[in-house]
Amino acid sequence: MSFRVVRQDDNGVRTEMACFAARADAEAMAAAYEARAHKQMYWVEIANDDASSGSPTDEGAGTLGR
């Protein structure tokens, strides 16, 4: 299983930024970007075919707010 960091900008455009084997690594990257206090939103989600909706999920425990 792998975990991806997803970014959503203020126009609603979602982009996969990176993919990690360890959730902790993905959470650390998302937290680092979120700490910059931009208008973008960052979260972690499982990177597999079942989680390809591009939206935060319960499995992506690192869901971060704006």
C-alpha positions in Angstrom: 0.0 0.0 0.0 1.2 3.5 -0.7 0.0 7.0 0.3 -0.2 10.1 -1.9 -0.1 13.7 -0.9 -2.8 15.7 -2.8 -3.0 19.5 -3.1 -6.2 21.4 -4.0 -5.7 25.0 -5.0 -8.1 27.9 -4.4 -9.6 27.2 -7.9 -10.5 23.6 -6.9 -7.8 22.0 -9.0 -6.4 18.8 -7.4 -2.9 17.6 -8.0 -1.0 14.6 -6.7 2.2 16.0 -5.3 4.1 12.9 -4.2 3.6 9.2 -3.3 5.2 7.4 -0.3 5.4 3.9 0.9 5.0 5.1 4.5 2.0 7.1 5.7 4.2 8.9 8.2 6.3 10.3 5.4 3.3 11.5 3.4 1.7 13.0 6.6 5.0 14.9 7.2 5.1 16.4 3.7 1.4 17.4 3.9 1.9 19.0 7.3 5.0 20.9 6.1 3.1 22.4 3.2 0.0 23.1 5.3 2.1 25.0 7.8 2.9 27.6 5.1 -0.6 28.9 5.5 -1.4 29.4 1.8 -4.9 29.1 0.3 -4.2 25.6 -0.8 -5.3 22.5 1.0 -3.2 19.4 1.5 -4.2 15.9 2.5 -3.0 12.2 2.4 -5.0 9.4 0.9 -4.3 5.8 0.0 -2.9 5.6 -3.5 -4.8 2.7 -5.1 -7.6 2.3 -7.7 -10.3 2.2 -4.9 -9.2 5.7 -3.6 -8.9 7.5 -6.9 -11.8 9.8 -6.4 -9.3 12.6 -5.5 -11.2 13.6 -2.3 -10.1 13.3 1.3 -11.2 10.0 2.8 -11.4 8.5 6.3 -8.4 6.3 5.3 -6.4 9.5 4.7 -6.2 10.2 8.4 -4.1 13.3 7.6 -6.9 15.2 6.1 -6.0 18.8 6.6 -8.1 22.0 6.5 -7.4 25.3 4.9 
